[in-house]
């Protein structure tokens, strides 16, 4: 049986701030890309730019890990990949269940990035009897009646909810009761969980709405800039003569 439930990442016990924890995957993604290109070392400025943060913040984040670059050399890429992976708990196998195998759930099941990042999809679960036994990404869908047994048999501590909003809280309650202590929620609703259970929410509609806000703001700025051009042109024309020359100053 997998041991995912008994091993927790060391970040909290070491006092690493949550904001730093949230940036560690960004650093890891940038470092992995460097590693794939066989880049041996990287400066804080280069890595910060690749991760989308400022270099001072990066150096502060790495100080929590006890990692300090060498002046004139930078950071060892492979060592940082290992160090961050270990801190995030990615050096062990994390069995994951996905509940709700509709379009989104099936897409998540087919996502190839889980295995390469330390996560194994242990089971796919859905309440629709018509889906039971159907293979998605090579994994047979199991009925939600067996959810608790599936969780226990596979030692699952991380659950992914991709159900409709109306079913999400009930699924969440069952996952928690079965021993799941971390949940990634794709359902468009806020989940209520007891202390000790972590929930990360992914709401695609909210992200799109935020992008719409920025698009609207950019469009407003462009419109304002365009409106300012004729006014400036009129002022310039008033200062020029009929042939475009600036008129001579008339004596008082």
C-alpha positions as CSV (number, residue, x, y, z in Angstrom):
1,X,0.0,0.0,0.0
2,X,1.2,3.5,-0.7
3,X,2.3,5.6,2.2
4,X,1.1,8.9,1.0
5,X,-1.1,9.5,4.1
6,X,1.6,9.2,6.6
7,X,4.2,11.5,5.0
8,X,3.6,15.2,4.9
9,X,5.8,17.8,3.3
10,X,8.2,19.4,5.7
11,X,7.5,23.0,4.7
12,X,5.2,24.0,7.6
13,X,7.4,22.4,10.3
14,X,10.3,24.4,9.0
15,X,8.4,27.7,9.1
16,X,8.5,28.4,5.3
17,X,5.9,31.1,4.6
18,X,2.9,30.0,2.5
19,X,3.7,32.7,-0.1
20,X,7.2,31.1,-0.6
21,X,5.6,27.7,-0.8
22,X,3.3,29.0,-3.6
23,X,6.4,30.1,-5.6
24,X,8.4,27.0,-5.2
25,X,6.6,25.2,-8.1
26,X,7.3,28.2,-10.3
27,X,11.0,27.9,-9.6
28,X,10.9,24.1,-10.1
29,X,9.3,24.5,-13.5
30,X,11.9,27.0,-14.6
31,X,14.7,24.9,-13.2
32,X,13.4,21.7,-14.9
33,X,13.4,23.5,-18.2
34,X,17.1,24.5,-17.6
35,X,17.9,21.0,-16.6
36,X,16.4,19.6,-19.8
37,X,18.7,21.9,-21.7
38,X,21.7,20.7,-19.6
39,X,22.3,24.2,-18.1
40,X,24.6,23.6,-15.1
41,X,24.2,26.8,-13.2
42,X,21.9,29.8,-13.2
43,X,22.1,33.3,-11.6
44,X,19.3,34.6,-9.3
45,X,18.5,37.2,-11.9
46,X,18.1,34.7,-14.7
47,X,16.0,32.3,-12.6
48,X,13.8,35.0,-11.2
49,X,13.1,36.3,-14.7
50,X,12.2,32.8,-15.9
51,X,9.9,32.3,-12.9
52,X,8.3,35.7,-13.1
53,X,9.5,37.1,-9.8
54,X,12.1,39.6,-8.7
55,X,15.6,38.4,-7.8
56,X,15.5,39.8,-4.2
57,X,12.3,37.8,-3.5
58,X,13.9,34.7,-5.0
59,X,17.0,34.9,-2.9
60,X,14.8,35.4,0.2
61,X,12.7,32.4,-0.7
62,X,15.8,30.2,-1.2
63,X,17.2,31.3,2.2
64,X,14.3,29.5,3.8
65,X,15.5,26.4,2.1
66,X,19.0,27.0,3.3
67,X,20.2,27.4,-0.2
68,X,22.6,30.2,-1.1
69,X,24.1,30.7,-4.5
70,X,27.9,31.1,-5.1
71,X,29.0,34.6,-6.0
72,X,30.0,34.7,-9.6
73,X,28.7,31.2,-10.3
74,X,25.0,31.2,-9.3
75,X,22.9,28.3,-8.2
76,X,23.5,24.6,-9.1
77,X,20.5,23.7,-11.2
78,X,20.3,20.0,-10.5
79,X,20.8,20.5,-6.8
80,X,18.0,23.1,-6.7
81,X,15.7,20.7,-8.6
82,X,16.3,18.1,-6.0
83,X,16.1,20.4,-3.1
84,X,12.8,22.0,-4.1
85,X,11.3,18.6,-5.2
86,X,12.2,17.2,-1.7
87,X,10.7,20.3,0.0
88,X,7.5,20.0,-1.9
89,X,7.3,16.2,-1.2
90,X,7.8,15.2,-4.8
91,X,10.5,12.7,-4.2
92,X,7.9,10.2,-3.2
93,X,4.8,8.7,-4.8
94,X,1.5,10.5,-4.2
95,X,-1.6,8.5,-5.2
96,X,-4.4,10.7,-6.3
97,X,-8.1,10.0,-7.0
98,X,-10.2,12.0,-9.5
99,X,-13.9,12.2,-8.7
100,X,-16.2,13.2,-11.5
101,X,-15.2,11.9,-14.9
102,X,-17.0,14.3,-17.2
103,X,-15.1,16.3,-19.8
104,X,-12.9,18.0,-17.3
105,X,-12.3,15.0,-15.2
106,X,-11.4,12.9,-18.3
107,X,-9.0,15.7,-19.5
108,X,-7.3,15.7,-16.1
109,X,-7.0,11.9,-16.2
110,X,-5.3,12.2,-19.6
111,X,-2.9,14.9,-18.4
112,X,0.6,13.5,-18.7
113,X,2.2,15.9,-16.2
114,X,1.1,14.1,-13.1
115,X,3.4,11.2,-13.3
116,X,6.5,13.2,-14.1
117,X,5.8,15.4,-11.0
118,X,5.4,12.7,-8.5
119,X,1.6,12.1,-8.7
120,X,0.0,8.8,-9.7
121,X,-3.7,8.7,-10.6
122,X,-4.7,5.7,-8.5
123,X,-8.4,5.7,-9.4
124,X,-11.1,7.5,-11.4
125,X,-14.5,7.7,-9.7
126,X,-17.9,8.7,-10.9
127,X,-21.6,8.3,-9.8
128,X,-22.8,7.5,-13.3
129,X,-23.3,3.7,-13.6
130,X,-22.9,4.0,-17.4
131,X,-19.2,5.0,-16.9
132,X,-18.3,2.2,-14.5
133,X,-15.7,0.0,-16.1
134,X,-15.1,2.4,-19.0
135,X,-11.4,3.0,-19.4
136,X,-10.2,6.6,-19.4
137,X,-6.5,7.1,-20.0
138,X,-6.1,3.4,-19.5
139,X,-7.7,3.5,-16.1
140,X,-11.2,1.9,-15.5
141,X,-13.7,4.2,-13.9
142,X,-15.1,2.9,-10.6
143,X,-18.5,3.8,-9.1
144,X,-18.7,6.3,-6.3
145,X,-20.4,3.7,-4.0
146,X,-16.9,2.3,-3.5
147,X,-15.2,5.6,-2.9
148,X,-14.2,4.9,0.8
149,X,-12.8,1.5,0.0
150,X,-10.9,2.8,-3.0
151,X,-9.3,5.6,-0.8
152,X,-8.3,3.1,1.8
153,X,-7.0,0.4,-0.6
154,X,-4.8,2.9,-2.4
155,X,-3.6,4.9,0.6
156,X,-4.8,8.1,-1.0
157,X,-4.4,11.4,0.8
158,X,-5.0,13.8,-2.2
159,X,-8.4,14.0,-3.9
160,X,-9.4,15.9,-7.0
161,X,-13.0,17.0,-7.3
162,X,-14.2,17.7,-10.9
163,X,-18.0,17.2,-10.2
164,X,-20.8,19.6,-10.8
165,X,-21.1,22.2,-8.0
166,X,-24.2,20.6,-6.5
167,X,-22.3,17.3,-5.8
168,X,-19.0,18.7,-4.7
169,X,-19.6,19.2,-1.0
170,X,-21.0,15.7,-0.5
171,X,-18.0,14.3,-2.4
172,X,-15.7,16.4,-0.3
173,X,-17.3,15.2,3.0
174,X,-16.9,11.6,1.9
175,X,-13.3,12.1,0.8
176,X,-12.4,13.7,4.2
177,X,-14.2,11.0,6.1
178,X,-12.2,8.3,4.2
179,X,-9.0,10.0,5.2
180,X,-8.2,12.4,2.4
181,X,-6.4,15.5,3.8
182,X,-5.7,17.5,0.7
183,X,-8.3,18.4,-2.0
184,X,-7.9,20.1,-5.4
185,X,-11.3,21.5,-6.2
186,X,-12.3,22.3,-9.8
187,X,-16.1,22.5,-9.0
188,X,-17.4,26.1,-9.1
189,X,-18.3,26.2,-5.4
190,X,-16.6,26.9,-2.1
191,X,-16.0,23.8,0.0
192,X,-16.3,23.6,3.8
193,X,-13.7,21.4,5.4
194,X,-12.5,20.7,9.0
195,X,-9.2,21.9,10.4
196,X,-6.3,19.9,9.0
197,X,-7.7,19.5,5.5
198,X,-6.1,21.7,2.8
199,X,-8.2,22.8,-0.2
200,X,-6.8,24.5,-3.3
201,X,-9.5,25.8,-5.6
202,X,-9.1,26.1,-9.4
203,X,-12.0,28.2,-10.9
204,X,-11.5,28.7,-14.6
205,X,-14.4,31.1,-14.9
206,X,-12.9,33.4,-12.2
207,X,-9.6,33.4,-14.0
208,X,-11.4,34.4,-17.3
209,X,-13.3,37.1,-15.5
210,X,-10.0,38.6,-14.2
211,X,-8.6,38.5,-17.7
212,X,-11.8,40.2,-19.0
213,X,-11.2,43.0,-16.4
214,X,-7.7,43.6,-17.7
215,X,-8.9,43.5,-21.3
216,X,-11.6,46.1,-20.5
217,X,-9.0,48.3,-18.8
218,X,-6.6,48.1,-21.7
219,X,-9.4,48.9,-24.1
220,X,-10.3,52.0,-22.0
221,X,-6.7,53.2,-21.9
222,X,-6.4,52.8,-25.7
223,X,-9.7,54.7,-26.2
224,X,-8.5,57.5,-23.9
225,X,-5.2,57.7,-25.8
226,X,-7.0,57.9,-29.2
227,X,-9.4,60.6,-27.9
228,X,-6.4,62.6,-26.8
229,X,-4.8,62.6,-30.2
230,X,-7.4,64.8,-32.0
231,X,-7.3,67.3,-29.1
232,X,-3.6,67.6,-29.4
233,X,-3.8,67.9,-33.2
234,X,-6.4,70.7,-32.8
235,X,-4.1,72.6,-30.5
236,X,-1.2,72.2,-32.8
237,X,-3.2,73.5,-35.8
238,X,-4.4,76.5,-33.9
239,X,-0.7,77.4,-33.2
240,X,0.2,77.1,-36.9
241,X,-0.7,79.4,-39.8
242,X,-2.8,78.3,-42.8
243,X,0.3,76.8,-44.5
244,X,1.4,75.0,-41.4
245,X,3.9,77.6,-40.3
246,X,4.0,79.0,-36.9
247,X,2.8,82.6,-37.2
248,X,5.1,85.4,-36.3
249,X,4.6,87.0,-33.0
250,X,2.5,90.1,-33.5
251,X,3.9,93.2,-31.8
252,X,1.9,94.5,-28.9
